């Protein structure tokens, strides 16, 4: 398994957009637009990453300004974290999270945020619960985590 940055491998953009769309149900066009913005390299955000085994995407995540919640001041956000079920419990999500934190640190971004319904998963990787936030169009509040790299 290796982790790829979209900016280093732009030819996987369409496959990545389709993969994220299948996992999260967000329109593929939204992913493509964000990935195009990433490839323009005008700013460090957004960024997209994929864990691959051979040519197959087995996991991935992105970094965007806001992951559809009301706390626009808590930015940037790690989003769309997903590992294929048959590859879970192998540390792949942890490797992706570590990779993205280090990559963002290299870009001068040392604090990242993440919204999730998980209650104990991200703590394993040194993320800390920060507060509850209101998701766009959601009735229930959701958990916001913070990670600071020094």
KAKA-V118685 format. One record per backbone hydrogen bond with DSSP energy under -1.0 kcal/mol. CO is the residue of the C=O (numbers start at 1). NH is the residue of the N-H. E is the energy in kcal/mol with one decimal. If there is no record, write none. Layout:
{{CO:NH:E} {CO:NH:E}}
This chain:
{{2:52:-3.1} {4:50:-2.2} {5:8:-1.6} {5:9:-1.1} {9:12:-2.1} {10:13:-1.9} {12:16:-2.9} {13:17:-2.8} {14:18:-2.2} {15:19:-2.3} {16:20:-2.9} {17:21:-2.2} {18:22:-2.3} {19:23:-1.7} {20:24:-2.5} {21:25:-2.5} {27:30:-1.1} {27:31:-1.4} {28:32:-2.7} {29:33:-2.5} {30:34:-2.0} {31:35:-2.8} {32:36:-2.5} {33:37:-2.1} {34:38:-2.2} {35:39:-2.3} {36:40:-1.3} {38:41:-1.3} {47:63:-2.7} {48:6:-2.7} {49:61:-1.7} {50:4:-3.3} {51:58:-3.1} {51:59:-1.4} {52:2:-2.2} {53:56:-1.9} {56:53:-2.6} {58:84:-2.9} {59:51:-2.6} {60:82:-2.1} {61:49:-2.6} {62:79:-2.6} {63:47:-1.9} {64:77:-3.7} {68:136:-2.6} {70:72:-1.4} {71:74:-1.8} {73:75:-1.2} {76:113:-2.1} {77:64:-2.8} {79:62:-2.5} {82:60:-2.4} {84:87:-2.5} {85:88:-1.3} {91:95:-2.3} {92:96:-2.7} {93:97:-2.8} {94:98:-2.5} {95:99:-2.7} {96:100:-2.7} {97:101:-2.2} {98:102:-2.4} {99:103:-2.7} {100:104:-2.7} {101:105:-2.1} {102:106:-2.1} {104:109:-2.9} {105:108:-1.9} {110:149:-3.0} {112:147:-2.4} {113:78:-3.3} {114:145:-3.1} {116:143:-1.4} {121:124:-1.1} {122:125:-1.5} {122:127:-1.8} {123:126:-1.8} {128:146:-2.5} {131:144:-2.8} {133:142:-2.9} {134:70:-2.0} {135:138:-2.3} {142:133:-2.9} {143:116:-2.2} {144:130:-3.4} {144:131:-1.3} {145:114:-1.8} {146:128:-2.8} {147:112:-2.6}}
